Amino acid sequence: MTASTPDLATRLGQLLIVGFRGARPEECATIRRDVHEHGVGGVVLFDQEMAQPELGKRNVESPEQLRELVEFLQGSAAQPLLVSIDQEGGVVNRLKRDYGFPASVSHEELGRRDDLDETRRSAAAMAETLTSLGINLNLAPVVDLDANPDNPIIKGKRRSFSADPEAVVRHASAFVEGHRERGVLTCLKHFPGHGSAAGDTHLGLVDVTETWDERELFPFQRLVEAGLCDMVMSAHVFHAGLDADRPATLSRAVITGILREKIGFDGVVASDDLEMKAIASHYGLETAVPEAIEAGIDVLCFGNNLSHDPDIAPRVIDILMRAVESGRIPESRIDESFERVVALKRRARLEI
């Protein structure tokens, strides 16, 4: 840390990616406060309201509107923002044709065609759209294996390239390369693997003790070794053999022991949405937030869409501030994550 290092509260704000309501600047007073006053480091964009579907659209109406919104947010932020979106293609697609965006192809379809040049072209076209909007982080690709035909959230939404780990690596590599050609960061998800699960962590705790296989680590290992990993997102799955007490997102054995130490990844690790019921129904914020940091998570994601709390950012910053002040979390641990976030932003040509 140097004399120019932001204060602790601002460094903590940089460890958050937060969703928000509003499609136009005049609707975005709360998120403007968060990025300007609380130093929140990133935002995540959604097209639809989930907690209150009757509200309709959330952040996305058209290319022109979204470009204006992102410019407003960057202009309001105390530090340049990671502007993120789940733009996998196919079903998980926030930029739909109905809003004036190009069509997209699912991971499953790209894997079925098994043409790496096409996967790379598809990803590059997607990244071209993102960069034209000012979006610098795509929360994709999914590198979960197509391991369970009854999986509702991976197989059920056609989000896996293949059941074959080698094929997943090939297509995920092409997907990442297509984004890098356009200067867009990517995020591998969901560590240590969600493809074998029989449930959906959006809805509750998912136990993969009997279904998970170590092969599910293979795509993460290979992509990290190849230098094709900007960020990893955790899964909220529980595996008693990996950690008898906590799901992966809150597990030091999984995040630090396997991802950091065994696989050797030293970049940014983000949580999946901490408002998913796998976490929210079993752990309060006061428990989940510090435990995620202790596990080795760098960036805490709150989509603020499964439920909505306009003060989620200052609440989380306050929880972390108290954890540091009490001595539970060393300030040096916060600095580790802050420096990883700074390094990631520099890769996106964002300077703090």
N, C-alpha and C positions, 0 to 999 in steps of 0.2 A: 504494500500500500504506500502511496505517496501523499504529499501535501495536497495534491489535486483530487485525491480519492473522495467520492461522495460520502456523506455521513451515513451512519448505519441504517437509518430509516430508508434512505434512498437506495442503498445497496439491497436492502430487503425487497423494496418495490421492484427492483430489476429481476427478481426471482419469480415474478408472477406473470402469467398469461391469463387474461380475463376477458370473458364475453360480456356483451352489453346490449341494451336495447337502443334502437335508433338507427334510422337510415339516412338522416340528413343532419347537418351540423346543429341546427336549432333544436334537435331532439336529443342531443348528446351531451348535456351539461354534466351528467354524472361521470361518464368515462373521460370527458375532458378534465374534470377535477382529478381523477385518478392518475392520468398520465402526466398531468402538469404539476399537481401539488404533491402527490404521493409517489411519483417516480416509477409508476408501473411500467415494466419493461416490454410488455407485449400484449396484443389483443388477438382474439380469435373471432372470426366472422361466421355467422350463420344466415341462412336464407329464411328459415321459418322459426316461429316461436313454438317451443315444445311444452313448456309449463302451462302456457295459456294459448292454445292454438287459435282461439277466437280472435286474438290480436293480429293474426295473419303474418305478413312479412316482418322480418326482423332487421337485417342490415343490408339486404340485397334486393334491388328493384331493377336495375339496368346497368350496363357498363359505365355510362356517363355518370350516373348517380353514385356508383360505388367508387369510381376514381376520385370524385369530389370528396366523398366521405373519408377515404384514406388520406388524401392530401390534408384535409382538415385535422385529422388525428395526428399526423406527423408534425404538422405545424404547431399543434398544441402541446406536444410532448416535451418534457424537460430534457429527455435524452431520446435519440432515434429509436423507433419501435420495431420490434419483430411483429410484423402483421401476418397472421397465420390463418389458414383455412384447411378444412378437410376436403380436398379436391382429389379424391382417389380415381374417380371415373365410374361410370355406370350408376349404380344406386346411390352410392355415397358421393354426392355431387352437389355442391352448394351453388354452382354457377350453371344454372339450367338453361336449356334452349328457350324455354318460355320467357326468360328474362332478357333474351337477346345474346346469349353466349353460344359458342360452338358446342356441338355434340361431343360427348366423351365416351370412352370405351372402358368397361370394367376390367379389373385385373384378371378375372376368370376368363373372359373372352380373349384377352391378349395371350394368356397362357395356352388356351386351346389352339389359337392360330400358330403359336410357337414360331414367330418370326421376330427375331431380336431387332432387326432394322425397323420393323413396324412399331414395336414397343418403344424404341427410342424416338421415332418420329412423333408418335402419339404423345409421349411425355414432353417433348420439346414444344409441340403445339400448345399443350396445356400450360407449360411454363411461360410461353410467349404471352398467353392471355393474362396470366398472373402478373407478370412483370409490367404489362401495359396498365395494370390497375394499381401498381404500387405494392402488391402483395409479395413479400420476400421469403416466406416460409410455407411450404406445403406439408401438411401433416400426413405424409404418405412417402414411400409405399408401405403397404401391408406386406410383411414377410412371414406371416403365420402360414403354416402348412394347411392344405385342404385335407385335414386328417380325420374329420368326423362329418359324415353326410347329414347328420341331424343337428349340427351346430347352427343355431339360429342367427348369430350375429356375424360370423365369418362366411361359412358356406351359404347360409340363408340369404346373404346380401351379395354373394358372388365377389368376395373381396380377396380371395387368395389366387395367386398365379397357378398353383399346382400342389399336388400331394407330394411331389418329388422335391426334396430340398435343393438339389442341384439346379433344377429348372427354376425354382424360386430365386435362387442366387443370380442366375443368368438374366432373368427378366427384371428383377429389382435393380441389378447393376445398370441395365439399359435405361430403366426409368430414372434413376438418379443421374446418370450421365446426360440424359435429355434435359433435365432441369438445370444441371450445372452449366450446360452450354448457354443458358439464358440467365445465369446468375441467381437462380432461385435455390434456397436451401431446402433440404428434405429431412424427413424424420422416419426412421424405421420403427414399425410397431407390429405387435405388442409384446414386449419382453416379459417373461421368458418363453412366450408362445401361448396363443389363445385358440389355435386352430383345432385342438383336440377336445375342447370343452363342450359340454352338453348344455350349458346355460349361457345367459347374457349378463355380464356384470353391470349393465345399466339397471337391471331389475333386482339384483341381489347377489349374495355371495356365491361364487362359482368354485367348486372344488374339483381340481384336475388331478388329484393324487393318483387315481386309478387309470387315467387316460393319457396323461402327459408322457412324452417320450423325449429323451435327450436329443434326438434328431431335430427337435424344434429349435434348439440353440444354433444349429448349423448355419442358417442364413445370416444370423447376427455375427457369428464368428468370422465367416468368410468375407462379409462386406466390411467389417471393421479392419480385417487384415489387408483388404484391397484399398483402404483409404476412401471408401465410398459411404461413409457414415458421418453425417453432420450432427445428428441428434438421434437419441433412442427414446421411445415412449414406453413406459411400463404398462403391464396389465394388472388388473386387480384380482387376478386368479390366486387361489390358495392351493398349495401343494405341501402336504404334511411332511413329505420326505425332504423338501428343500428348507422349509421353516414350519415347525409344528405349531407356531402361535400366530403368525401374521401373513396376510396376503402379500404378494410380491412387491407392490408399491411401498409397503411399510416395512419391508424385510431387509435388514442389513446383509443377511446371508445371501439373498438373491441379488440385490442391486450392487452392493460393494463386493461381496464374496465371489459371485459368478460373473457379473457384467464387467466390473472394474478389474478384479484381480485375476480371474480365470481367463476371460476373453481379452482383457487388456484395453478396454475402451476408457479413454480419459476425457471424452468430450461431454457435451451437455446431455443429461438424462432428465427427461420431463415425465411427470406423472400423467396418466390418463386423467380424465375429468374427475376431480375429487368429490363431485356432487353425485356421481353414480351411486346407486343404492348399495353396491358391494362395499363401499366405504361409508357413505352417509348413514346407512341404516344400522351400522355396527360400531362406528367410531364418530364421535363428535369432532368438530373442528379443533378443539383444544387438544385432542389426542392425535388426530390424523396429521395435522400440519407439522408439529415438531418431529413426530415419528418418521414422516417421509423424508425430512431433511437428515435426520439421524441415519436413515437407511442408505442415503447417498444420492437422493433426488436433488437436482439443481433447480428445476423450474416447476412450480406448482401450477397446475392448470385448473381453472374454474370456468367452465363454459357459461355458468350463470344462466342456464337455459332449461335444465331439468328442474331446477327451482330458480327463483330469482331473488337476489339480495343486492340492492343497490350499494350497500356498504361492505360487500364481501372483501374488497381490496384493503381498505383500512383495518378491517377486523383481522384479516390474516397477518398483515404487517404488525399489528399490535400483539398478536399471539407470539410471533417470532421475536419481536423486541423483548417481550417479557422472558421468553426462553433464554435469550442471550444474557439479559441483565441478571437473571437468577443463577447463571453459570451452567444451566442444563446443556445449552449448545454453545461451544466456544465460538467467539467472534471469528477465529481463524477458519472455522468450518464454513461460515457464511462467505468469507473472502474467497475460499476455494470455488464455490459455486458462482460468485460474482465474476471472478476472473474467467471462468469458462464461458459465461454469458457474454462478457466483453469480447473474448476471442471469437465466439460465434458471430457476433454482430460485425466484427471487423471483416470476417469472411464474406458477409453480405454488403460490405462497403458502408457499414454504419459505424460511426466513430462516437465513442462515449468520452 
